[in-house]
Amino acid sequence: MAKLKLTGKELRKIGYPEGPVISVAITVMEQHYKHHSSADALALLSNILQDPAAFSSDEQLSKIAEKLIVPVSEEIALLPAPMHYAVYGSEFIEDGAIRQMDYAMRLPVTAAGALMPDAHQGYGLPIGGVLAVRGAVIPYGVGVDIGCRMCLSILDIPSAELEKKAAVFKRELIDGTVFGAGGAWKTMLEDEVLEDPAFSEIGLLRHLHAKAVAQLSTSGSGNHFVEWGLVDVTDLPGVSPGRYLGLLSHSGSRGLGAQIAGYYTKLAQEICSLPREVQHLAWLDLSSEEGQEYWTAMNLAGDYASACHHQIHKRLIKAVGGSLLARVENHHNFAWKEIHNGEELIVHRKGATPAGSGVLGVIPGSMTAPGFIVRGRGEPGSLDSASHGAGRQMSRSKATQSFTASGLAKLLSEHKVKLIGGGLDEAPGAYKDINAVMNAQDSLVDVVGKFYPKIVRMADGSGPRED
């Protein structure tokens, strides 16, 4: 007899509300009622929906029932004033980002915070915001693109080869990458991240496994990129000072991360009743089942994002006949358990780079401005953090209206940069001056190298992102 298989569409059709209850119901039914027919399973689920209290004592079905019994919760009060936090580069941070950070610093779970010089307004926590809280995790404090990260590979190929064989590097970059929402790689790849037990233990992840398989080694839209460039190293372990050929990528956990973010943000908002201004900052208690589930899913998404980068780099490096000399990489949309002032805190970096003492990272500029290889200085005021890039100074719509294709082409030509894909919303002028941003955080990081983009690949018709 075939095992039971249910879909969210079937549950919504019989009246189940959009939200976590659908995943829970499917998981319970497929695990404990797997020999029921689809009709019998849906009939039972309909009965639970009509009278969830009648099933509250059932060992298995109570898990569904409790999601349908909506408790009456009082709105959680914010602190009367924001806690103090450090702001770096305040002279070029918009008021909207400051207001959002002020609200975040009024959450009763907040312990500390900081705002990086590339900060700009986002949803909930501003992009460039660092927020440390006690005993909780805020899905939207991590962001939609969980594990969005940088990965720089420094190769043994002479740097002059990039210009001599530009056509070859461009061709392999096009053939070896896939960009855009819903983009999938041409063939199925093997990677240990796809065998993570969380994919079978958590209902939501089980239903996202196929998407994760299809999108492994692909990149998103917006400001995500893969690019060949030149690397000037001044002080990097294992690499002699000099100029090298490098491969730099920026992207995250694709559809897997977006689905996790949406699901657990909605769940947090159902559990944690907050004033309208801070609804996106709803949290999950880390001691709760929901909090532990999100923490597991978030870490899986981070590992998946890392695997995507490594697969892309492995493929492209092999295609051009190179070998890896060194690699520098880091998340900048994630949450970590860290000790600050002798206390374990959950540190959310939403568009911020970890910069603990001695920690290496990459801070990109734009398609015509250099990126920086940095070593963290472990500055307590920034919660061991730095910016994640130059930061936008112009919205995507305003950038599209402000720049022209001919103007962008001229600028790229002046900097000897070849662009594949991309759009006016990613024009360099839409970003802050990366040198000004780096000057504003010279107390947070030391520069140990620079990356100069030369052949840049982005999605065609870039769409909005939050990272």
N, C-alpha and C positions, 0 to 999 in steps of 0.2 A: 504493500500500500504506500502511495506517495506521501511524503511528509508535508505537513501543512506549510503553506506559504501565503502570507498576507501582505497587502500593500497599504500605504497611508491613504491612497485614494479610496480604497474600499472602506476604511474606517471613517473617513470624512463623509462618505456617502450615507452612512447610517447615523451621522450626527455628531461624531467625535470632534471636539474642538481642535483647532491647530495648536500644536505645542508638544511638550514633553510626553504627555499621556499617550500619544500615538506610538512613539518608539517603545515606551514601557509595555503597552498592550501587545504590540507585535512580538516583543521579546518573550514575554510571559507565555503567550499562546503557542509560539513556535517551539519553545523549550519544554513546556509542561503539558501541552494539549496537541502535540504534533500529529497524533493519529486521528484527530477530529477532521471531519470534512470542512471545507471552507464555509459552507452554509451553516453548519452547526456552530462553528467557532464565531462567526459573525452574529448568530442569534444569541450566543452567550454574552458576547461583548455588548450587544444591544440591551440585554437585561441589566448588565452592570451599569450602563449609561443611565438607564431609567431610575435605578435605585442603588447607587453606589454604597450606601450605608449598610444594605443587606449583605454585602460581601466583605465587610470590614474585618471579619474574624477568619476569613479563609486564608490559609497559609500563602497561596500564590496569587489569587485574584484580588486580595487586599492591596497588592502593589499597584494595581490598576485603579481600584476604587479610591485610594487615598489621593490620587492625582485628580480625580473628578470632584472630590469634596473640597470646595474652596473655602479656606478659613478666612474669617474676618480679621484683618490685621490693621493695626493703627499705623499711621504714617510715621516713619522714623524722623525725629527732629535733627536738624543740622546744628553744628556748633554755632554760637552767635557771631563769631568772627573767624576768618581764616587764620590758621596757624602760620607762623613766619616760614618763608622758604626763600632760597637763593634764586636769583634770576641772573642769567649770564647773557650779555648782549641786549639789555633791556631797551636800548635806543632803537633797535630795529625789530622789535616784537610787537605785533598788533594788539590792540586793546582786547579783542575778542579772545585771544589765547590767554591773556592775563585773567580775564573774568572767569574763563573755564577753570583755570588752575586755582583761582580763589575759591570757587565752589568745591573743588576736589579737596582742598585743605580744610574744609568744614565738615567733612564726613566724620562721624564718630569713631570709625575704625582707623582713621589716618594717624600716622606717627610722624612722618616727615615727607618732604617733597623738594623738588627743584625744577627749574625750567631752563632748557638748553637754548643757545643762541639761534638755532634754526627753527624755533617754535613757531607754529601758526595754528589757527583754529581748526578743530576737527569735530568729532562727535564725542561727547562726554569728556574724556581727558584730552587736552590739546596734543597735537603731534609735537614731539619734543618735550613732552611732560614726563617727569619721573615721580612716581608716587609709591611710598612705602606704607603698608598698612599692617595691622596686627591680626593674625589668625584668619584671614579671609583672602579671597582672590576676586578681582573684578574683571570679568570677561572683556568688557569694552575698554578696560585699562590696558589690556594687552593689545587689543585692536582686532580688526576683521581679518587681516592677513597675518595669522599667527606664524611666528618664526620667520617673518620677512628678514632677509639677511644679506650680507655681503660675502663674497668669496673671491679671493685673489690668488691665482697661481702664477708663480714666477718660474720661467722655463729656461732650459739650457740653450735655446736657439739664439744665435747672435741677433742683437736688436736690429741690425741693418737689414736682416732678411724680411722684416715686416714691410718695408718700402719696396725692396727688390721684387718680392713675390706677393705684392698686395692683392693681385687677382686671385691667387690661390687661397690666401687667408679669407678673403671676402666670400669666395665660393664655399669654402668649408663652413664658414659661419652661417651662411644661408641654409646649407644642406643639413647642418647639425643642430639646428634649433627650431623650436615651434613656440609661437607666442599667441596670446589672446585668451579671453574667457572661453572655456570649453575646449581649448586646444588639447589634442591628444597626440602622443608619440606614435610613430608609424608601426612599430612592432612592440610586443610585450617584453619588458625587461625584468630581470631578476634582481632583487635587492633584499637584504635581510630586514629592512624596515617593513616590508610587506608581510613579513611573518610575525610581526609583533602580536603577542597574545591579546592586546587590547582590542584588536579588530574582531575578535570572537567573543570577548567578555562584555563589551558595551554595545547595546543594541544599535545606537546611532552609527557607531563606527563600522559595525558589521554591514550595514546597508550602504556605507561609503567606500567599502573596500574596492569595488570594481572601478569606481571613479579614480581612486588613488592609483590603481594599477595603470589605467589608461593615461593619466596625466603625469606619471613619473618622468622626470627629466625635461619637463616643459616649463615655460615662463609665462607670467601674466601680462597684463596690459599696463596702461598708464606709464609710470616712470621706471618700469622694470626693463632691464637690458642685459645683454651679453656683448662684450666688446674686447677686441684686441687693442693693446696699447704698449707704451714704453714705460718701464719702471726704473726710477732712479733710487737706488738703495744707499742709505748713508750709515745705518746702524741696525742691522737685522741679524739675529743669531743664525749662523750657518751659511750666510750669504755675504760674499766679499762686497765692499762698496763698489758701485759702478752702475752701468745702464744695462737693463735686461729687457727681454720681451715678456709681456704679461697678458693674462686672460682674466678679466674681471666680470663678475655677474652679480645681479641684484634681482631677487624675486623671493617668493615665500612658499606657502603650503597649498596654493592653488585652491580648487573647489573643496578639498578636504577641510582646510582651515576655515574657509568662509562658512561652511555648513556648521562646523563646531561652534564658531563664534556666534552665529545667529541663534542656534538652538539654546546654548547656555546663557546668552544674554537675556533671551525671553524667559528662561527658567528663573534666572536671578531676579528679574523684574516682578515675577509672580510671587516670589518668596519675600523679597526685600522691598517694601513699600516706601518709596522716597518722594520728596517734592518733585514736581514736574521738571524743574531746572536741572536736576541731577539724576533723572531716571536712568540715563545711560550708564551711570556709575553704580548701579545695583551690584551687590556682591554676593558671593556664596561662601558660607562658613567652611573653612577647610576641615573642620571636624565632622562635617555632614557628608552623607553619601553623595549628594549632588556636587559638593565642593571637591571631593576626592575624584569623582568621575571627570569633572572638568580638568583637574590638574593632570590626570592621566592622559586625557585626550589632547590637552595643550602640549604636553611633552612629546606625544606621538607626532603631532603636527610639526613641531620643531625638528624632530628627527627626520621627518619626511621632507621638509624643506631643505635640510642639509643634504639628504640623499639626492634630491633633484639637482642641486648644484654639482655635487660630486660626479653624477652621471654625465652631465653636460660637459664638465671639464675633462673627464676621462675620454669621452668621445672626440672632442675637438683636439685635445693634445695628441691623441693617437693619429688623428687625420693629418696633422701637419708634421708628424714625425719628431715630436719633442719629448723631453723627459722633465719631470717635476723637480725643481730645486728647493722650493719652499712654498708654503701656503699660509695665508692669513685670512681668517674668516670670523664672522660674529653675527649673532642675531641682533635685531634692533626693534622687534615687536614681540615682547615676551615678558614672563614674570619669573623671578628667581627667589629662592629662600636664601637670605643673607643675614649676616650679623652686623648690626650697626649700633654703636653705643652700648655694646654688651647685650643686645636684645635681638632675637631672631625676628625678622620682618619679611614680608612678601613685597619685593621691590618690582613694581611694574615700570618697564621702559617702553613707552609707546612712541617709537621714532626717536630712540636714544641709544647710544652705543655704550656697552659696558667698558669702564675705564678704571678698574681697580689697579692697584700698584703693580706695574710690570705687565699688565694685560695688553696684548696686541689687538688692534682692530683696524678697520678700513672706513674712512669717511669720504664718500664720493663728492665731486663738485657738480659739473654738468657735462654735456657732451662736448663742450669746448674748454672747460675749466678742469684743472687737475684734481685728482682725488689724493687723499693723504693716508699714508700708513702711519699709525700712531701707537704710542705706548702709554698706557694710563698712568696717572700720577697718584691715584687713590685719594682724591680730594673729598673729605667728608661732607663738605657743603653741597656737593653735587650728587651725593650718594654714589660715589665711584662711577660717574656717568659723564658722557660727552654727547655732542650733537650726532645725528645720523646722516647728515649731509649739509648742503647749503640751506635748504629750506625754501619753500615757495614764498615769494613776495607778491604774487599775482595769481588770481584764480585761473582755472583752465579756460573758462569762457572769456575772461578778460584777455588772456594771453592770445587766444585765437583771434580776437578782434584787434589786438595791438600789433601783431607781427604779420609779415607776409612771407610767402614761400620763397620769393626772390631774395628777400633780406636774409632769411635763414640760410639759403644756399650760399650767399656771399660770405656770411660769417663762417660757415663750415669750411669754405675754400680758404679763407684767410688763416684758419687754424690747421689746415691740411687734415681735415676729418672727413671720412666717408660715412654717410648715414644711410642705413637700410631700414625702411619703415619710419616710425616716429610721426610726429605731427607738430603743429604750431603750439599746441598746449604744453609741449615739452621744450620749447625754445629756451636757450640759455637765459635770455632776459627775464623769463618768468621766475627765476631763482635769485636769491640773495647772493651777494658777492662772497664766494667761499673763503677768500682771504680775510675778509672782515670777520666772518664767522670764526675762523681759526684763531684770529687775534683775540677775539672775545673769550676764548676758552684756553688760552695758553697756560693757565694755572691747572687745567684739567688733564692735558695730554702733552707729550713730547712728540714731535714729528720725526720719524725715522726713515721716511721714504715718500716718494710721490709717484702717482700713476697718471700718464697722459693718454687720454683716449685717442685712437686713430681710426679704427673701423668699428662703428657702433651699430648694433642690431636691436631694434625695438619693435613692438607690435605695430601693425598698420592701423591707422585711425585710433589712436590711443584713447582709452576711455577713463572715467574717473576712478581713482583709487584712494585709499586712505592708508598711507604708510610713510 
